[in-house]
């Protein structure tokens, strides 16, 4: 069956549910004084970064991944708090369990976000819009948290719809409406179009999904990669036949940087290492998992590449843990070979939820992840990190 043949009669009913300002709303459950106020959660130190901001703070231009110092300038009256990741993880588990009462096919995508296949549930829950309200109410009643739901015939359309449902709403787009719904939206609204692809498209004067959908394929192949262009173009028209459960949870998460000129200064390498560790740490915490160990990758000027790996004493997800381990590996590697470095990378591996449970045996397993200076930096739409499967 060609990829873009769509049977309108047998449309699937996919929900994409996403909790609103997740960390903030969890904190508000604990402390009702925070309700209705501008609240910013993230690193509070000099290098801290915003993990999430309440909608009241967003009105002042505060957003995720912004330096906390900038957020303070934009919204000085906001309440700034560090996060409590253990708490968010526990709430996340309860949230997913509620969803499982409504569909046998629930696919979590991050701590506060999941896809549900609701196809054929009309007899039980009525029209999709009503089913969505029932689920939102169940989440609100059990956890006190506002959720938004996008409804579509595919994960893609449901996901893009949920952005329009926010905050605290429902938005449905049917397959025959999808192309027109997508057309005026900026290309970056298409999941999978990150900053780099966005820039490459801007160079081709392509700014909307409509323009992307009708652009000549040749230049697109050069901009997005030969195997990617046609696929992206179909998605830009709102076509997606991917099954709900295609994501295998990443077994490792890594990020790397290639320097413009080779670097031998230790302090410069440490600076890059720190940034990479924070990126990896953010992705790790967002996935709700913990790692058993960290690794580094170094490529020297002559292109020889080494990797070094070390297991943590106990599984963890904190920036400091990742950095300390990666740093020790870097120092040892530099002692063995002091040549200038062309590329530096950091990874965490052995990811899992059982890893998280094991670490409860540890004395103070949460201290690091709770107090990480830059609790959460940049998700992939903001940066160049990569998620890879298998060992790093
Ligand atoms: P999102 O679902 O992307 O955002 P949100 O829940 O804060 O707000 P909304 O969906 O209403 O726009 O992220 C879920 C949680 O993940 C968020 O509460 C905090 C965390 N997070 C980070 O730690 N760093 C980030 O850069 C982002 C985007 C989110």
Boltz pocket constraint, residues with backbone or C-beta under 6 A from the ligand:
constraints:
  - pocket:
      binder: B
      contacts: [[A, 18], [A, 19], [A, 20], [A, 21], [A, 22], [A, 23], [A, 24], [A, 50], [A, 51], [A, 52], [A, 53], [A, 64], [A, 65], [A, 112], [A, 113], [A, 166], [A, 167], [A, 282], [A, 286], [A, 375], [A, 376], [A, 377], [A, 378], [A, 379]]
      max_distance: 6.0
